[in-house]
Amino acid sequence: MSSEQDPLDYLSLGKRVRLSRLMYEHGPGNGRMIILPIDQGMEHGPRDFFVNPPSIDPDFQFRLAKEGGFSGIALHIGLAEKYAGKYAGRVPIVLKVNGKTSIPPDTHAMSPLTASVEDAVRIGADAIGYTLYVGSPLQVEDMNQFRRVKADADRYGMPVILWSYPRGEAVEKKGGRNSLYAIDYAARVANELGVDVVKLNVPVDDPERRKDQPAPYDSLEYTLEEGIEKVIKSAGKTLVIFSGGSKIDDDELLRRARICLEKGASGFIFGRNIWQREWDKALEMAAKLKELLLTV
């Protein structure tokens, strides 16, 4: 690969080294990523583990990340400190440095800091994850908090993966959090803020809510392929990985994954669609996704 084609060529050396571990040394190894997140335990509570009871033990996800050949695992500091020891060097860590519970409503969403960039360096993480709620009434505080986190990350050469999530009453009134308007805006915000990788949801075209979106989105009719291509372009040089969201039909999951890759995505961050399955089924789905990452 020539330097002109290297998607990491604008990054500092530390960031390039750490992102290269996620993109080339682990996972499919071809410059794409597949990350297994387990931050849902804080974000949603224990309810997500009822579907597959063994998954409540974080060791289940660590073993799955290792044996399934994932690029890394994303989780909060407590789980990293308590469960990552025996997987040191074999399962790269994306440390989530902020988070919240789902108990209060999302009308004024903001995730306080739960860890620091120094914590990420201390435990040997290869990236940090930060959730930013685009459009929340608290976005001023959120962006100021993120600015300080990014300054630390830049100083330590730590890549930043942004969970760029539209939230708040204003977002819901303008088409909803999964509208093309909202996801496209979230993608552009990530690029403007200077993050290295952005996690996005796949945009959903709801004809009944299309008119609620600001112009020109209110008149846009688009296919799934066109919507995904649009948000990836809005992310610019920021690498895009798509979320799997709540568990969906296998064929639909693989169809969406293929389209994302065809349109230029750098990979996936799939949690519940993987670890809510029994062990063998989880490994089977991981293998299918890795095959797509290698062949599409």
C-alpha positions as CSV (number, residue, x, y, z in Angstrom):
1,M,0.0,0.0,0.0
2,S,1.4,3.4,-1.0
3,S,1.6,6.3,1.4
4,E,-1.1,8.1,-0.6
5,Q,-3.5,5.2,0.1
6,D,-2.8,4.8,3.8
7,P,-5.8,6.0,5.7
8,L,-3.6,6.6,8.8
9,D,-1.0,8.7,7.1
10,Y,-2.1,12.0,8.8
11,L,-2.0,10.6,12.3
12,S,0.8,10.9,14.9
13,L,3.2,7.9,15.2
14,G,1.6,6.7,18.5
15,K,-1.9,6.7,17.0
16,R,-0.7,5.0,13.9
17,V,1.0,2.2,15.8
18,R,-2.1,1.6,18.0
19,L,-4.6,1.7,15.3
20,S,-2.4,-0.6,13.2
21,R,-2.7,-3.2,15.9
22,L,-6.5,-3.1,15.6
23,M,-6.5,-3.0,11.8
24,Y,-3.6,-5.2,10.8
25,E,-2.4,-7.3,13.6
26,H,-5.8,-8.5,15.0
27,G,-9.1,-9.2,13.4
28,P,-9.2,-9.8,9.7
29,G,-5.7,-8.1,9.3
30,N,-6.5,-6.3,6.1
31,G,-7.0,-2.8,7.4
32,R,-10.5,-3.4,8.6
33,M,-11.8,-3.8,12.1
34,I,-14.4,-5.8,13.9
35,I,-14.8,-4.8,17.6
36,L,-16.8,-6.6,20.2
37,P,-18.4,-4.1,22.6
38,I,-19.7,-4.9,26.1
39,D,-20.5,-1.4,27.3
40,Q,-24.2,-2.3,27.1
41,G,-24.0,-3.6,30.7
42,M,-23.8,0.1,31.9
43,E,-25.8,1.6,29.1
44,H,-28.8,-0.8,29.3
45,G,-28.3,-2.7,32.5
46,P,-28.3,-6.5,33.0
47,R,-31.4,-6.9,30.8
48,D,-29.4,-7.5,27.6
49,F,-27.8,-10.6,29.2
50,F,-31.1,-12.4,29.8
51,V,-31.2,-13.7,26.2
52,N,-28.0,-15.6,26.7
53,P,-27.3,-16.0,30.5
54,P,-23.6,-17.1,30.2
55,S,-22.9,-13.7,28.6
56,I,-23.4,-11.8,31.9
57,D,-19.8,-13.0,32.7
58,P,-17.4,-10.7,30.9
59,D,-15.1,-13.6,30.5
60,F,-17.6,-14.9,27.9
61,Q,-17.0,-11.9,25.7
62,F,-13.2,-11.9,26.3
63,R,-13.0,-15.6,25.2
64,L,-15.3,-14.8,22.3
65,A,-13.1,-11.9,21.2
66,K,-10.0,-14.1,21.3
67,E,-11.4,-17.3,19.7
68,G,-13.6,-15.4,17.2
69,G,-10.6,-13.3,16.0
70,F,-12.0,-9.9,16.8
71,S,-9.8,-6.8,16.4
72,G,-10.5,-5.8,20.0
73,I,-13.1,-5.5,22.8
74,A,-14.7,-2.2,24.0
75,L,-15.6,-1.9,27.7
76,H,-15.4,0.2,30.8
77,I,-12.5,0.4,33.2
78,G,-13.8,-1.9,35.9
79,L,-14.3,-4.8,33.5
80,A,-10.9,-4.2,31.9
81,E,-9.1,-4.3,35.3
82,K,-11.0,-7.4,36.6
83,Y,-11.1,-9.6,33.5
84,A,-8.5,-8.6,30.9
85,G,-5.5,-10.0,32.7
86,K,-5.3,-13.5,31.2
87,Y,-6.0,-12.1,27.7
88,A,-3.2,-9.4,27.9
89,G,-1.7,-8.9,24.5
90,R,-4.1,-11.3,22.9
91,V,-7.3,-9.2,23.0
92,P,-6.7,-5.4,22.3
93,I,-8.8,-3.1,24.5
94,V,-10.8,-0.1,23.5
95,L,-11.4,1.7,26.8
96,K,-14.7,3.5,27.1
97,V,-13.9,6.6,29.1
98,N,-17.5,7.9,29.6
99,G,-20.9,6.3,30.0
100,K,-24.3,6.5,31.6
101,T,-27.3,4.4,32.6
102,S,-30.6,4.3,30.7
103,I,-32.6,5.1,33.8
104,P,-33.0,8.8,33.1
105,P,-34.7,9.8,29.8
106,D,-32.5,10.7,26.8
107,T,-34.0,14.2,26.5
108,H,-30.9,15.7,28.1
109,A,-28.4,12.9,27.4
110,M,-24.8,13.2,28.4
111,S,-22.2,10.6,29.6
112,P,-19.9,11.6,32.4
113,L,-16.3,10.5,32.5
114,T,-15.7,7.1,34.0
115,A,-12.0,6.8,33.2
116,S,-9.2,8.8,31.7
117,V,-6.7,8.6,28.8
118,E,-4.0,7.9,31.4
119,D,-6.1,4.9,32.6
120,A,-6.1,3.7,29.0
121,V,-2.3,4.0,28.8
122,R,-1.9,2.3,32.2
123,I,-3.9,-0.8,31.2
124,G,-2.3,-1.0,27.7
125,A,-5.4,-0.1,25.7
126,D,-5.0,0.5,21.9
127,A,-7.8,3.1,21.7
128,I,-10.3,5.0,23.8
129,G,-14.0,5.2,23.1
130,Y,-16.1,8.3,23.9
131,T,-19.9,8.7,23.5
132,L,-21.0,12.1,22.3
133,Y,-24.7,12.9,22.1
134,V,-25.1,15.2,19.0
135,G,-28.1,17.5,19.4
136,S,-28.6,17.0,23.1
137,P,-29.4,20.1,25.2
138,L,-26.2,19.3,27.1
139,Q,-24.0,19.2,24.0
140,V,-22.0,22.3,25.1
141,E,-20.9,20.5,28.3
142,D,-20.4,17.3,26.3
143,M,-18.2,18.9,23.7
144,N,-16.1,20.7,26.3
145,Q,-15.6,17.5,28.2
146,F,-14.6,15.8,24.9
147,R,-12.2,18.6,24.1
148,R,-10.2,17.9,27.2
149,V,-10.3,14.1,26.6
150,K,-9.1,14.6,23.0
151,A,-6.2,16.8,24.2
152,D,-5.0,14.1,26.5
153,A,-5.4,11.5,23.7
154,D,-3.4,13.5,21.3
155,R,-0.7,14.1,23.9
156,Y,-0.4,10.3,24.6
157,G,-0.8,9.2,21.0
158,M,-4.0,7.4,21.8
159,P,-6.6,6.9,19.0
160,V,-10.1,8.1,19.6
161,I,-13.2,6.2,18.6
162,L,-16.3,8.4,18.9
163,W,-19.7,6.8,19.5
164,S,-21.5,9.7,17.6
165,Y,-25.1,9.4,18.7
166,P,-27.9,11.9,17.9
167,R,-30.1,12.3,21.0
168,G,-32.6,14.8,22.5
169,E,-36.0,16.3,21.9
170,A,-34.8,18.4,19.0
171,V,-33.4,15.4,17.3
172,E,-36.7,13.5,17.7
173,K,-38.7,16.4,16.3
174,K,-36.4,16.6,13.2
175,G,-36.9,13.0,12.0
176,G,-35.5,10.9,14.9
177,R,-32.1,9.6,16.0
178,N,-31.8,7.1,13.1
179,S,-32.9,9.4,10.3
180,L,-30.5,10.3,7.5
181,Y,-30.4,13.9,8.7
182,A,-29.4,12.9,12.2
183,I,-26.8,10.2,11.3
184,D,-25.3,12.4,8.5
185,Y,-25.0,15.2,10.9
186,A,-23.3,12.9,13.5
187,A,-20.9,11.7,10.9
188,R,-19.9,15.3,10.0
189,V,-19.5,16.3,13.6
190,A,-17.1,13.5,14.2
191,N,-14.9,14.7,11.3
192,E,-15.1,18.3,12.5
193,L,-14.0,17.3,16.0
194,G,-11.0,15.5,14.7
195,V,-11.7,11.9,15.9
196,D,-9.9,9.0,14.3
197,V,-12.8,6.5,14.0
198,V,-16.5,7.1,14.3
199,K,-19.1,4.6,15.3
200,L,-22.4,5.2,13.5
201,N,-25.8,3.6,13.3
202,V,-27.1,2.7,9.9
203,P,-29.6,5.4,8.7
204,V,-33.2,4.4,8.4
205,D,-35.6,5.9,5.8
206,D,-39.0,6.2,7.5
207,P,-41.3,7.7,4.8
208,E,-43.8,8.8,7.5
209,R,-41.1,10.9,9.3
210,R,-39.2,12.1,6.3
211,K,-41.1,15.4,6.2
212,D,-40.0,16.1,9.8
213,Q,-36.4,16.4,8.7
214,P,-34.9,19.8,7.7
215,A,-34.5,20.6,4.0
216,P,-33.2,19.1,1.8
217,Y,-33.5,15.8,3.8
218,D,-37.3,16.1,3.9
219,S,-37.5,15.5,0.2
220,L,-34.8,12.9,-0.2
221,E,-35.8,9.4,-1.2
222,Y,-32.9,7.0,-0.9
223,T,-32.0,3.4,-0.8
224,L,-30.1,1.8,2.1
225,E,-27.0,1.8,-0.1
226,E,-27.3,5.5,-0.9
227,G,-27.9,6.4,2.8
228,I,-24.8,4.5,3.9
229,E,-22.7,6.0,1.2
230,K,-23.9,9.5,2.1
231,V,-22.9,9.3,5.8
232,I,-19.5,7.7,5.0
233,K,-18.8,10.7,2.7
234,S,-19.8,13.1,5.4
235,A,-17.3,11.5,7.8
236,G,-14.5,12.4,5.4
237,K,-11.1,11.0,6.4
238,T,-12.6,9.7,9.7
239,L,-12.8,5.9,9.5
240,V,-16.4,4.7,9.8
241,I,-17.4,1.5,11.7
242,F,-21.1,0.7,11.9
243,S,-23.0,-0.5,14.9
244,G,-25.1,-3.6,14.8
245,G,-27.6,-2.3,17.3
246,S,-30.2,-4.6,18.8
247,K,-30.2,-8.2,17.6
248,I,-31.8,-8.6,14.1
249,D,-32.4,-11.4,11.6
250,D,-29.1,-13.1,10.5
251,D,-29.8,-12.6,6.8
252,E,-30.6,-8.9,7.3
253,L,-27.5,-8.4,9.5
254,L,-25.2,-9.9,6.8
255,R,-27.0,-7.9,4.0
256,R,-26.4,-4.6,5.9
257,A,-22.8,-5.6,6.7
258,R,-22.1,-6.3,3.0
259,I,-23.6,-3.0,1.9
260,C,-21.6,-1.1,4.5
261,L,-18.3,-2.6,3.3
262,E,-19.2,-2.1,-0.4
263,K,-19.8,1.6,0.3
264,G,-16.5,2.1,2.1
265,A,-16.9,1.3,5.8
266,S,-13.8,0.3,7.7
267,G,-15.6,-2.4,9.7
268,F,-18.1,-3.1,12.5
269,I,-18.7,-2.8,16.2
270,F,-21.2,-5.6,16.8
271,G,-22.1,-6.6,20.3
272,R,-25.6,-7.9,21.0
273,N,-25.8,-9.4,17.5
274,I,-22.9,-11.6,18.5
275,W,-22.8,-12.3,22.3
276,Q,-26.6,-12.7,22.7
277,R,-26.1,-16.0,20.8
278,E,-25.1,-19.3,22.3
279,W,-21.3,-19.9,22.1
280,D,-21.2,-21.9,18.9
281,K,-23.7,-19.7,17.1
282,A,-21.8,-16.6,18.2
283,L,-18.5,-18.0,16.7
284,E,-20.4,-19.0,13.5
285,M,-21.7,-15.4,13.0
286,A,-18.3,-13.9,13.8
287,A,-16.8,-16.2,11.1
288,K,-19.3,-15.0,8.5
289,L,-18.6,-11.4,9.3
290,K,-14.9,-11.9,9.1
291,E,-15.3,-13.6,5.7
292,L,-17.2,-10.5,4.5
293,L,-14.4,-8.2,5.9
294,L,-11.9,-10.2,3.9
295,T,-13.7,-10.6,0.6
296,V,-16.0,-7.6,0.0
